[in-house]
Amino acid sequence: MVEKEKIERAVRLLLEGIGEDAKREGLRETPERIARMYGEIFAGMDKTPEEYLSKTFSVPDSGMVLEKDIVFYSMCEHHLLPFYGKAHIAYLPDGKVVGLSKLARTVEVYARRPQLQERLTAQIADALMEHLQPRGVMVMVEAEHMCMTMRGVKKPGSQTITLVTRGEFEKDEGLQEEFWRMMGR
């Protein structure tokens, strides 16, 4: 749970630390605005994927399910700067599926925390394996990191791609090829 008073105090100190007057007109309400914003940005801290993945539907026969282009925004835990992009999730149901919006909500649970892209990708895959118990999962995340865009190396437009496979996707190259075909690549 976000403690707004602590965030407000920290923002006032940060503003003072960079040489600003936290009491001037344009900044007076900034600590409160940032505290509310952080409540939204880090809303995943109080959520678990099982909230969304526990309600499933029986399916007798089903091939691969792919939901692609799930837009997300997250915060790099190293610099507290945003990274954002798209997640693509494929899974092989083993008798049950979940509502498609629940896959996007699972991405949000993990994206709305201080995060590393590599961990985010694995957490999504592992949550699906644990709660849906499919035959396999493949998750790809593509993102642009503001810590590489606006500071440091300053390379806007560079993309980081992470990929995690679980279950049948780990050993079946045919399934991986089908994933790439469905992705249009």
C-alpha positions as CSV (number, residue, x, y, z in Angstrom):
1,M,0.0,0.0,0.0
2,V,1.3,3.4,-1.0
3,E,2.0,5.7,2.0
4,K,1.1,9.1,0.5
5,E,2.5,11.2,3.4
6,K,5.9,9.6,3.1
7,I,5.9,10.2,-0.7
8,E,4.9,13.8,-0.2
9,R,7.7,14.4,2.3
10,A,10.2,12.7,-0.1
11,V,9.1,14.8,-3.0
12,R,9.5,18.0,-1.0
13,L,13.0,16.9,-0.1
14,L,13.8,16.0,-3.7
15,L,12.7,19.4,-4.9
16,E,14.8,21.1,-2.3
17,G,17.7,18.8,-3.2
18,I,17.7,20.0,-6.8
19,G,17.6,23.6,-5.7
20,E,13.8,24.3,-6.0
21,D,11.5,26.0,-3.7
22,A,8.8,23.4,-2.9
23,K,6.5,26.3,-1.7
24,R,6.4,28.3,-4.9
25,E,3.1,28.4,-6.7
26,G,3.8,25.9,-9.5
27,L,5.3,23.3,-7.1
28,R,3.1,23.7,-4.1
29,E,0.7,20.9,-4.9
30,T,3.3,18.7,-6.7
31,P,4.0,16.4,-3.8
32,E,0.3,15.6,-3.5
33,R,0.0,15.0,-7.2
34,I,3.0,12.7,-7.3
35,A,1.7,10.8,-4.3
36,R,-1.6,10.2,-6.1
37,M,0.3,9.3,-9.3
38,Y,2.5,6.8,-7.5
39,G,-0.6,5.2,-6.0
40,E,-1.7,4.5,-9.6
41,I,1.7,3.6,-11.1
42,F,2.5,1.2,-8.3
43,A,-1.0,-0.3,-7.9
44,G,0.3,-3.8,-8.6
45,M,2.0,-3.8,-5.2
46,D,-1.3,-4.7,-3.6
47,K,-2.6,-7.2,-6.2
48,T,-1.9,-10.8,-7.1
49,P,-2.5,-12.6,-10.5
50,E,-4.7,-15.2,-8.9
51,E,-7.4,-12.4,-8.5
52,Y,-7.7,-12.6,-12.3
53,L,-6.6,-16.1,-13.2
54,S,-8.8,-18.0,-10.8
55,K,-11.9,-17.9,-12.9
56,T,-11.5,-20.3,-15.8
57,F,-13.7,-21.9,-18.5
58,S,-13.6,-25.5,-19.6
59,V,-12.7,-26.2,-23.2
60,P,-12.5,-29.8,-24.4
61,D,-10.0,-29.1,-27.3
62,S,-8.0,-26.0,-27.8
63,G,-5.0,-25.0,-29.7
64,M,-2.7,-22.2,-28.9
65,V,-4.2,-19.0,-27.4
66,L,-2.2,-15.9,-28.3
67,E,-3.0,-12.4,-27.0
68,K,-0.5,-9.9,-28.5
69,D,0.2,-6.2,-28.3
70,I,-0.9,-5.8,-24.6
71,V,0.4,-2.3,-23.9
72,F,1.9,-1.7,-20.5
73,Y,3.8,0.9,-18.6
74,S,6.2,0.1,-15.8
75,M,9.0,1.7,-13.7
76,C,12.6,0.6,-13.8
77,E,13.6,-0.3,-10.3
78,H,17.2,0.9,-10.9
79,H,16.4,4.5,-11.9
80,L,12.6,4.9,-11.1
81,L,12.1,5.9,-14.7
82,P,9.4,4.5,-17.0
83,F,9.8,1.7,-19.4
84,Y,6.9,0.8,-21.7
85,G,5.9,-1.4,-24.5
86,K,3.9,-4.5,-25.4
87,A,3.6,-8.0,-24.0
88,H,2.6,-11.0,-26.1
89,I,1.3,-14.1,-24.3
90,A,0.7,-17.5,-25.8
91,Y,-0.4,-20.6,-23.9
92,L,-1.6,-24.1,-24.6
93,P,-4.7,-24.8,-22.5
94,D,-5.0,-28.1,-20.8
95,G,-8.8,-28.2,-20.5
96,K,-9.4,-24.7,-19.3
97,V,-9.0,-21.1,-20.5
98,V,-9.2,-17.7,-18.9
99,G,-11.0,-14.6,-20.1
100,L,-8.8,-12.7,-22.5
101,S,-8.9,-9.5,-20.4
102,K,-7.5,-11.5,-17.5
103,L,-4.2,-11.9,-19.4
104,A,-3.9,-8.2,-19.8
105,R,-4.7,-7.7,-16.1
106,T,-2.0,-10.2,-15.2
107,V,0.5,-8.1,-17.1
108,E,-0.7,-5.0,-15.2
109,V,-0.3,-6.7,-11.8
110,Y,3.4,-7.2,-12.5
111,A,4.0,-4.1,-14.6
112,R,2.7,-1.8,-11.9
113,R,5.6,-2.4,-9.5
114,P,9.2,-1.4,-9.4
115,Q,10.4,-3.8,-12.0
116,L,13.0,-5.3,-14.3
117,Q,11.8,-6.3,-17.8
118,E,13.5,-9.7,-17.5
119,R,11.6,-10.4,-14.2
120,L,8.3,-9.1,-15.6
121,T,8.5,-11.5,-18.5
122,A,9.2,-14.5,-16.2
123,Q,6.6,-13.5,-13.6
124,I,3.8,-13.4,-16.3
125,A,4.8,-16.8,-17.6
126,D,5.1,-18.4,-14.1
127,A,1.8,-17.0,-13.0
128,L,0.0,-18.5,-16.0
129,M,1.8,-21.9,-15.4
130,E,0.8,-21.8,-11.7
131,H,-2.8,-20.7,-12.0
132,L,-3.9,-22.1,-15.4
133,Q,-1.7,-25.2,-15.4
134,P,-1.5,-25.1,-19.2
135,R,0.7,-27.5,-21.2
136,G,3.0,-24.6,-22.0
137,V,3.5,-20.8,-22.0
138,M,5.5,-18.4,-24.2
139,V,5.8,-14.7,-23.2
140,M,7.6,-12.0,-25.1
141,V,7.9,-8.4,-23.9
142,E,9.2,-5.6,-26.1
143,A,9.9,-2.2,-24.3
144,E,11.6,1.1,-24.6
145,H,13.4,2.2,-21.4
146,M,13.6,5.9,-20.5
147,C,16.8,5.2,-18.6
148,M,18.4,4.5,-22.0
149,T,16.5,7.2,-23.8
150,M,16.7,10.3,-21.7
151,R,19.8,9.7,-19.7
152,G,23.0,7.6,-19.8
153,V,23.6,6.3,-23.3
154,K,20.7,8.4,-24.8
155,K,19.4,6.0,-27.5
156,P,15.8,6.8,-28.1
157,G,13.8,4.2,-30.0
158,S,16.0,1.3,-28.9
159,Q,13.9,-1.7,-27.9
160,T,14.7,-4.4,-25.4
161,I,13.1,-7.8,-26.1
162,T,12.8,-10.6,-23.5
163,L,11.4,-14.0,-24.1
164,V,10.4,-16.8,-21.7
165,T,9.2,-20.3,-22.5
166,R,7.7,-22.8,-20.2
167,G,6.4,-26.4,-20.6
168,E,5.9,-27.7,-24.1
169,F,7.2,-24.4,-25.6
170,E,10.6,-25.0,-24.1
171,K,11.2,-28.1,-26.2
172,D,8.9,-27.9,-29.2
173,E,10.4,-25.7,-31.9
174,G,7.3,-26.2,-34.0
175,L,5.2,-24.5,-31.3
176,Q,7.7,-21.7,-31.2
177,E,7.5,-21.3,-35.0
178,E,3.7,-21.2,-34.8
179,F,4.0,-18.5,-32.2
180,W,6.2,-16.4,-34.5
181,R,3.8,-17.0,-37.4
182,M,0.9,-15.9,-35.4
183,M,2.9,-12.8,-34.3
184,G,3.4,-12.0,-38.0
185,R,7.1,-12.3,-37.9
